[in-house]
Amino acid sequence: MTVSERSLSPTERSTLKRGKNRARTDRADLHAVLDAGLVCHLGVVVSGAPIVLPTGYGRLGDELYLHGSTGAGTLRAAMAGAPVCVTVTLLDGIVYARSVFHHSMNYRSAVVHGAARLVTDPAERMAGLRAIVEHLAPGSWSHARLPDGKEMAATAVLAVDLTESSVKIRTGPPGDEERDVADPSYWAGVLPLRTMWGAPEPCPRLAPGVPVPAHVRSRAAAPPAAGPQGV
């Protein structure tokens, strides 16, 4: 992969206008944010009004895969060619400053612009669905029943190319004014936010004696996720 292929190439829509110092231009940073997130927000205009909905997703290379009911209005609009915007935000901490003006958040965010492509090839449809399932619940594709023909017919799989994307990341302490730094009256710092899994809760209709599978146990035992630089 060449340097240009590793770098994000900003367009008018994906060029940051504010907080440019927080922009990341390496495509690896985009992949890292998407791989660390679990929920994206899909924005599309339906009947003249914007709609933004949370949904699961999966990534294969530089393609982001989404899915939903073939009857969903947002997906139907996207399939008809309406431009889409997909965002993923990870909150890593709240920044407490000496002034309320400089309170902030430490975060990682990705914004993807483009047109969604309806996936019709059977092999790619299955690969896209597997990417979504394995992103949300690793190990489940080989453990649970795979979708049958009726379920596949009721499911739309969309692919969004990641070419037109931007990444913005904030880390570190508050950026207070020097006059406030010199005043010892106020505490300032970062309250980190960690995400961790709880103990698995079996379905009440589970047959007696069915153990928690290894892929669920190992995920539940994983340490809390931390943002870049431990923030």
C-alpha positions as CSV (number, residue, x, y, z in Angstrom):
1,M,0.0,0.0,0.0
2,T,1.4,3.4,-1.0
3,V,1.5,6.5,1.2
4,S,-1.4,8.0,-0.7
5,E,-3.5,4.9,-0.2
6,R,-2.8,4.9,3.5
7,S,-3.8,8.6,3.8
8,L,-7.3,10.1,3.9
9,S,-7.8,12.5,1.0
10,P,-10.2,15.2,2.2
11,T,-13.0,16.4,0.0
12,E,-15.0,19.6,0.6
13,R,-17.5,17.6,2.7
14,S,-14.9,15.7,4.7
15,T,-12.5,18.6,5.4
16,L,-12.6,19.7,9.0
17,K,-13.5,23.4,9.5
18,R,-13.1,23.6,13.2
19,G,-10.5,21.9,15.5
20,K,-8.3,21.1,12.6
21,N,-5.4,20.2,15.0
22,R,-7.5,17.2,16.0
23,A,-7.8,15.8,12.5
24,R,-6.1,12.5,11.7
25,T,-5.1,11.7,8.2
26,D,-3.9,8.2,8.3
27,R,-6.4,5.6,7.1
28,A,-5.3,3.3,9.9
29,D,-6.8,5.8,12.4
30,L,-10.2,5.6,10.6
31,H,-10.1,1.8,10.7
32,A,-9.2,1.9,14.4
33,V,-12.1,4.1,15.3
34,L,-14.6,2.0,13.3
35,D,-13.2,-1.3,14.7
36,A,-13.4,0.0,18.3
37,G,-17.0,1.2,18.0
38,L,-20.1,-1.0,18.1
39,V,-22.9,1.4,17.0
40,C,-22.9,3.8,14.1
41,H,-25.5,6.5,13.2
42,L,-26.8,6.4,9.7
43,G,-28.0,9.7,8.4
44,V,-30.1,10.0,5.3
45,V,-32.8,12.4,3.9
46,V,-36.2,10.7,3.7
47,S,-39.2,12.6,2.1
48,G,-37.3,15.9,2.5
49,A,-36.4,15.5,6.2
50,P,-33.2,14.2,7.7
51,I,-33.3,11.0,9.7
52,V,-30.5,9.7,11.8
53,L,-30.7,6.2,13.2
54,P,-28.4,4.0,15.3
55,T,-27.5,0.7,13.8
56,G,-24.9,-2.1,13.9
57,Y,-22.2,-2.4,11.2
58,G,-19.2,-4.3,10.1
59,R,-16.0,-3.5,8.1
60,L,-14.2,-5.4,5.5
61,G,-11.2,-3.5,4.2
62,D,-12.5,-0.1,3.0
63,E,-16.1,-1.1,2.8
64,L,-18.6,-0.5,5.7
65,Y,-21.5,-2.9,5.7
66,L,-25.0,-2.1,7.1
67,H,-28.2,-4.1,7.1
68,G,-31.8,-3.9,7.9
69,S,-35.3,-4.7,6.8
70,T,-36.0,-4.4,3.1
71,G,-39.1,-2.3,4.1
72,A,-37.2,0.2,6.2
73,G,-37.6,3.8,4.9
74,T,-34.1,4.9,5.6
75,L,-32.6,1.9,3.8
76,R,-35.0,2.3,0.9
77,A,-34.0,5.9,0.5
78,A,-30.3,4.9,0.6
79,M,-30.8,2.2,-1.9
80,A,-32.5,4.8,-4.2
81,G,-29.3,6.8,-4.3
82,A,-29.8,9.4,-1.5
83,P,-26.5,10.5,-0.1
84,V,-25.7,9.0,3.3
85,C,-23.5,10.1,6.3
86,V,-22.3,7.4,8.7
87,T,-20.8,8.5,12.0
88,V,-19.1,6.6,14.9
89,T,-18.2,8.3,18.2
90,L,-16.3,6.9,21.1
91,L,-16.3,8.9,24.4
92,D,-13.0,8.4,26.3
93,G,-13.4,11.0,29.1
94,I,-14.8,14.3,30.3
95,V,-12.4,17.1,30.5
96,Y,-12.8,19.3,33.6
97,A,-11.3,22.8,33.0
98,R,-10.7,25.8,35.2
99,S,-13.3,27.7,33.2
100,V,-16.6,26.3,32.0
101,F,-15.7,27.6,28.5
102,H,-12.9,25.1,28.2
103,H,-14.7,22.0,29.6
104,S,-14.6,19.4,26.9
105,M,-14.5,15.7,26.0
106,N,-11.8,13.3,25.0
107,Y,-13.1,11.3,22.1
108,R,-12.5,9.5,18.8
109,S,-14.9,10.1,16.0
110,A,-15.2,9.1,12.3
111,V,-17.5,10.6,9.7
112,V,-18.1,8.8,6.4
113,H,-19.8,10.5,3.4
114,G,-21.0,8.7,0.3
115,A,-23.7,6.7,-1.5
116,A,-24.8,3.3,-0.2
117,R,-24.5,0.4,-2.6
118,L,-27.1,-2.3,-2.4
119,V,-25.3,-5.6,-2.2
120,T,-26.8,-8.2,-4.5
121,D,-24.1,-10.8,-5.0
122,P,-25.0,-13.7,-2.7
123,A,-21.4,-14.3,-1.6
124,E,-20.8,-10.7,-0.7
125,R,-24.2,-10.4,1.0
126,M,-23.2,-13.3,3.3
127,A,-19.8,-11.9,3.8
128,G,-21.2,-8.5,4.8
129,L,-23.7,-10.1,7.2
130,R,-20.8,-12.1,8.7
131,A,-18.8,-8.9,9.1
132,I,-21.6,-7.3,11.0
133,V,-22.3,-10.2,13.3
134,E,-18.6,-10.8,14.0
135,H,-18.1,-7.1,14.8
136,L,-20.9,-7.0,17.3
137,A,-20.6,-10.5,18.7
138,P,-17.3,-12.2,17.8
139,G,-17.5,-15.9,17.5
140,S,-21.2,-16.0,16.9
141,W,-21.1,-16.7,13.2
142,S,-19.8,-20.2,13.7
143,H,-21.8,-20.8,16.9
144,A,-25.4,-19.7,16.0
145,R,-27.7,-20.8,13.2
146,L,-27.0,-19.0,9.9
147,P,-29.9,-17.0,8.1
148,D,-32.2,-19.1,5.9
149,G,-33.6,-18.1,2.6
150,K,-36.7,-16.3,4.0
151,E,-34.6,-14.3,6.4
152,M,-32.1,-13.3,3.6
153,A,-35.0,-12.2,1.4
154,A,-36.3,-9.9,4.1
155,T,-32.8,-8.4,4.7
156,A,-31.2,-5.6,2.8
157,V,-27.4,-5.4,2.9
158,L,-25.7,-2.1,2.0
159,A,-22.1,-1.2,1.5
160,V,-20.6,2.3,2.0
161,D,-17.2,3.0,0.6
162,L,-14.8,4.6,3.1
163,T,-12.9,6.8,0.6
164,E,-14.6,10.0,1.7
165,S,-14.0,10.0,5.4
166,S,-12.7,12.2,8.2
167,V,-11.3,11.3,11.7
168,K,-11.2,13.6,14.7
169,I,-9.6,12.8,18.0
170,R,-9.1,14.7,21.2
171,T,-6.8,13.5,24.0
172,G,-5.1,15.0,27.0
173,P,-5.8,17.7,29.6
174,P,-7.9,20.9,29.4
175,G,-6.6,23.9,27.4
176,D,-7.1,26.6,30.0
177,E,-6.2,30.2,29.7
178,E,-2.9,31.1,31.4
179,R,-4.7,33.5,33.8
180,D,-6.8,30.5,35.0
181,V,-3.9,28.1,35.3
182,A,-2.3,30.6,37.7
183,D,-5.4,30.5,39.9
184,P,-5.2,27.6,42.4
185,S,-8.9,27.9,43.2
186,Y,-10.1,25.4,40.6
187,W,-9.4,21.7,40.0
188,A,-8.7,20.7,36.4
189,G,-8.1,17.3,34.8
190,V,-9.8,14.4,33.0
191,L,-12.3,11.9,34.3
192,P,-11.7,8.8,32.1
193,L,-14.5,6.7,30.8
194,R,-14.1,3.0,30.5
195,T,-16.4,0.5,28.8
196,M,-16.6,-3.0,30.3
197,W,-18.8,-6.1,29.9
198,G,-20.9,-7.5,32.7
199,A,-21.6,-11.1,33.6
200,P,-23.4,-13.1,30.9
201,E,-27.2,-13.3,31.6
202,P,-28.7,-16.6,30.2
203,C,-32.0,-16.4,28.3
204,P,-34.8,-17.5,30.7
205,R,-35.9,-20.0,28.0
206,L,-32.4,-21.6,27.8
207,A,-32.4,-25.4,28.4
208,P,-30.9,-26.4,31.8
209,G,-27.2,-27.1,31.7
210,V,-26.3,-25.2,28.5
211,P,-23.0,-23.6,29.3
212,V,-21.9,-20.1,28.4
213,P,-19.8,-20.6,25.2
214,A,-16.1,-19.8,25.2
215,H,-16.4,-16.8,22.9
216,V,-18.9,-15.2,25.3
217,R,-16.9,-16.0,28.4
218,S,-13.7,-14.6,26.9
219,R,-15.3,-11.4,25.9
220,A,-16.9,-10.9,29.3
221,A,-13.5,-11.4,31.0
222,A,-11.8,-8.8,28.7
223,P,-10.5,-5.7,30.6
224,P,-12.3,-2.4,30.2
225,A,-11.6,-0.6,26.9
226,A,-9.3,2.5,27.1
227,G,-8.9,5.3,24.7
228,P,-5.6,6.4,23.1
229,Q,-2.8,7.2,25.4
230,G,-4.8,5.6,28.3
231,V,-7.3,8.4,28.3
